[in-house]
Amino acid sequence: MKDVRTIKRYQNRKLYDTFQSCYVTLEEIAQIIREGHEIQVIDNKSKNDITYMTQIQLLFDQERKSLKPGNTELLKRVIRSEEGTLTGYIGALEGKLNLTFDMPAVAAEDFKPAFVAGLNSSMENSATLN
């Protein structure tokens, strides 16, 4: 198991990577995650784990910068889902498809055509239920 890289978030909203001993941006944190490293983001003052909220903020930032138009129909399905959260919606899809999303990237590519077909079918069924 890889070591967890600790990122401290200070009151001035700056993020400090204790492994590299330097300040980092959300984009740099995204790159750390893409490289396969585990991270934990800690609020320096309260010592609370804010990893989840930081990753949500990172996703929002990536979506905001995307040149492709977003899928508002998908977002409506997420909002209308039982939990009304992205993680809840994806978790429900995992359960329906008997898949987990933490398989290695190479294996994920092997299953991509079947997964996409199942995902499209599941989304169509979800749309009829909502």
C-alpha positions as CSV (number, residue, x, y, z in Angstrom):
1,M,0.0,0.0,0.0
2,K,1.3,3.5,-0.9
3,D,1.9,6.0,1.8
4,V,-0.8,8.7,2.2
5,R,0.4,12.1,1.3
6,T,-0.8,14.7,3.8
7,I,-2.0,18.1,2.5
8,K,-2.6,20.8,5.0
9,R,-5.2,23.5,4.3
10,Y,-4.4,26.7,6.1
11,Q,-6.9,29.5,7.0
12,N,-5.8,31.5,4.0
13,R,-7.0,28.6,1.9
14,K,-3.5,27.7,0.8
15,L,-2.8,24.0,0.4
16,Y,0.6,22.7,1.7
17,D,2.0,19.3,0.6
18,T,4.0,18.0,3.5
19,F,5.7,15.4,1.3
20,Q,7.1,18.0,-1.2
21,S,7.3,20.7,1.4
22,C,5.6,23.3,-0.8
23,Y,2.3,24.9,-1.5
24,V,0.2,23.2,-4.2
25,T,-2.9,24.1,-6.3
26,L,-6.0,22.0,-6.8
27,E,-4.7,21.1,-10.3
28,E,-1.4,19.8,-8.7
29,I,-3.4,17.7,-6.2
30,A,-5.4,16.3,-9.1
31,Q,-2.1,15.3,-10.8
32,I,-0.9,13.7,-7.5
33,I,-4.1,11.6,-7.5
34,R,-3.8,10.7,-11.2
35,E,-0.3,9.4,-10.5
36,G,-1.9,6.9,-8.1
37,H,-1.0,8.5,-4.8
38,E,-3.4,8.5,-1.9
39,I,-4.0,11.9,-0.2
40,Q,-5.4,13.1,3.0
41,V,-6.3,16.8,3.4
42,I,-6.3,18.1,6.9
43,D,-7.6,21.5,8.0
44,N,-4.6,22.9,9.9
45,K,-6.5,24.8,12.5
46,S,-9.3,22.3,13.4
47,K,-7.3,19.1,12.4
48,N,-10.5,17.9,10.7
49,D,-10.2,15.6,7.7
50,I,-11.4,17.6,4.7
51,T,-10.3,15.2,1.9
52,Y,-13.8,14.6,0.6
53,M,-14.7,18.3,0.3
54,T,-11.4,19.1,-1.3
55,Q,-11.9,16.4,-3.9
56,I,-15.4,17.7,-4.6
57,Q,-14.0,21.2,-5.0
58,L,-11.3,19.7,-7.3
59,L,-14.0,18.0,-9.5
60,F,-16.0,21.3,-9.6
61,D,-12.8,23.1,-10.7
62,Q,-12.2,20.5,-13.4
63,E,-15.8,20.8,-14.7
64,R,-15.7,24.5,-14.7
65,K,-12.5,24.5,-16.8
66,S,-13.8,21.9,-19.2
67,L,-14.4,23.0,-22.8
68,K,-17.1,20.3,-23.3
69,P,-20.6,21.2,-22.4
70,G,-21.9,19.5,-19.2
71,N,-24.6,16.9,-19.2
72,T,-27.5,18.6,-17.3
73,E,-29.7,15.5,-17.7
74,L,-27.2,13.4,-15.8
75,L,-27.0,16.1,-13.1
76,K,-30.8,16.1,-12.8
77,R,-30.8,12.3,-12.4
78,V,-28.2,12.6,-9.6
79,I,-30.2,15.3,-7.8
80,R,-33.4,13.3,-8.1
81,S,-31.8,10.1,-6.9
82,E,-32.5,8.7,-3.4
83,E,-29.5,10.4,-1.8
84,G,-29.3,13.3,-4.1
85,T,-25.5,13.1,-4.1
86,L,-23.0,12.2,-6.8
87,T,-21.3,9.6,-4.6
88,G,-24.7,8.1,-3.7
89,Y,-25.8,7.9,-7.3
90,I,-22.5,6.2,-8.4
91,G,-22.7,3.8,-5.5
92,A,-26.2,2.8,-6.5
93,L,-25.0,2.3,-10.1
94,E,-22.1,0.1,-8.8
95,G,-24.6,-2.0,-6.9
96,K,-27.0,-2.4,-9.8
97,L,-24.1,-3.3,-12.2
98,N,-22.2,-5.4,-9.6
99,L,-19.1,-3.3,-10.4
100,T,-16.6,-1.4,-8.4
101,F,-14.7,1.6,-9.7
102,D,-11.5,0.9,-7.9
103,M,-10.1,-1.6,-10.4
104,P,-6.7,-0.8,-12.1
105,A,-6.9,1.5,-15.1
106,V,-5.7,-1.3,-17.5
107,A,-8.4,-3.7,-16.4
108,A,-11.0,-0.9,-16.5
109,E,-10.1,-0.3,-20.2
110,D,-10.8,-4.0,-20.9
111,F,-14.3,-3.7,-19.5
112,K,-15.1,-0.2,-20.9
113,P,-17.4,-1.3,-23.8
114,A,-19.5,-3.6,-21.5
115,F,-19.5,-1.0,-18.7
116,V,-20.6,1.8,-21.0
117,A,-23.4,-0.4,-22.4
118,G,-24.5,-1.3,-18.9
119,L,-24.3,2.3,-17.7
120,N,-26.4,3.6,-20.6
121,S,-29.0,0.9,-19.9
122,S,-29.0,1.7,-16.2
123,M,-29.3,5.4,-16.9
124,E,-32.3,4.8,-19.2
125,N,-33.9,2.7,-16.5
126,S,-33.2,5.4,-13.9
127,A,-34.7,8.0,-16.1
128,T,-37.9,6.1,-16.3
129,L,-38.0,5.6,-12.5
130,N,-37.4,9.3,-11.7
